[in-house]
Amino acid sequence: MAKDVASGYSLLVDVDVGRCGAVYALSQGDSPADVPAGAPALPNSGELLRVNDNGTFSVVADALNLPTSVDVVKDTAFIVALGGEVWKVTGVSGHDHGRGGGCHDGGHGSHHSADQR
């Protein structure tokens, strides 16, 4: 049976699990008003989000241009964009590794920008 883990963001297109079980979601961005289903978001409005324990989101990186997928490896997120670019966001776990065993509860961390090269 499926369980709602988090909700309330537009155009979520991918999800991945990082260090310590932290869940990350990728929002393609803001919807450009009344458009057909499957239409891309507004440019430069995408966000990498961390799912908090209470089902809300914290922004990890923003101003992403039409991101489509994310893969989190240790403390780094690799994001693929609709235009074919691959971006790297480091330090995504923020404070998630501050306690014995490398993890703690809370899901809060720093806000970063993607290295879009």
C-alpha positions in Angstrom: 0.0 0.0 0.0 1.3 3.5 -0.9 1.9 6.0 1.8 2.0 9.8 1.3 5.5 10.9 2.5 5.3 14.6 1.4 3.1 16.8 -0.7 2.5 20.4 -1.7 5.0 21.2 -4.4 4.4 21.6 -8.1 5.8 19.5 -10.9 7.7 17.0 -8.8 9.6 14.9 -11.4 12.0 12.6 -9.5 13.0 11.4 -6.0 16.1 9.8 -4.5 17.3 8.7 -1.1 20.6 10.1 0.1 22.8 9.8 3.2 21.1 8.6 6.4 17.9 7.9 4.5 17.2 11.5 3.7 14.7 11.8 0.9 15.2 14.3 -1.9 12.6 15.4 -4.5 13.2 17.4 -7.6 10.7 20.0 -8.7 10.9 21.0 -12.4 9.5 24.4 -11.3 6.5 26.6 -11.5 3.7 25.8 -13.9 3.2 28.5 -16.6 -0.5 28.9 -16.0 -3.1 26.9 -18.0 -1.1 24.5 -20.1 -1.6 20.9 -21.2 -0.5 18.1 -18.8 3.1 17.3 -19.3 4.1 20.9 -20.4 7.5 22.0 -18.9 7.8 24.4 -16.1 8.9 28.0 -16.3 12.6 28.4 -17.0 15.0 28.7 -14.0 12.3 27.9 -11.4 13.2 24.3 -10.6 14.3 23.3 -7.1 16.1 20.4 -5.3 14.1 19.7 -2.1 14.8 17.7 1.0 11.7 16.0 2.5 11.4 16.8 6.2 10.1 14.4 8.8 6.7 16.2 9.0 6.1 15.9 5.2 7.1 19.4 4.3 10.0 20.4 2.1 13.2 22.4 2.6 14.9 24.0 -0.5 18.4 22.6 -1.0 19.1 24.3 -4.4 17.0 26.6 -6.5 16.9 28.5 -9.9 17.4 25.2 -11.8 16.5 25.4 -15.4 14.0 22.6 -16.3 15.6 19.8 -14.2 14.3 16.3 -15.1 16.1 13.8 -12.8 18.3 13.6 -9.7 20.8 11.0 -8.3 22.2 11.6 -4.8 25.6 10.1 -4.1 26.8 10.5 -0.6 26.8 14.3 -0.1 26.4 15.3 -3.8 23.3 15.6 -6.0 23.7 15.1 -9.8 20.8 16.7 -11.7 20.0 16.2 -15.3 18.2 19.0 -17.2 15.8 19.0 -20.1 18.5 20.6 -22.3 21.0 17.8 -21.6 23.1 19.5 -19.0 24.3 17.7 -15.9 24.7 19.8 -12.7 26.4 19.0 -9.5 25.2 20.3 -6.1 27.6 19.5 -3.2 26.9 19.5 0.5 23.2 18.4 0.1 23.1 16.6 3.4 23.8 19.8 5.3 23.6 18.9 9.0 22.3 15.4 8.4 25.7 13.9 9.4 26.3 15.7 12.7 25.8 13.0 15.3 27.4 9.6 16.1 27.0 7.1 13.3 26.8 10.0 10.8 23.1 10.9 11.0 20.6 12.8 13.1 16.9 13.6 12.9 15.4 16.8 11.6 16.3 17.0 7.9 17.5 20.6 8.0 20.5 21.8 6.1 22.1 24.5 4.1 20.7 26.1 0.9 22.9 25.7 -2.2 23.0 26.7 -5.9 23.7 24.2 -8.6 27.0 24.2 -10.4 25.6 24.5 -13.9 28.5 23.8 -16.2 
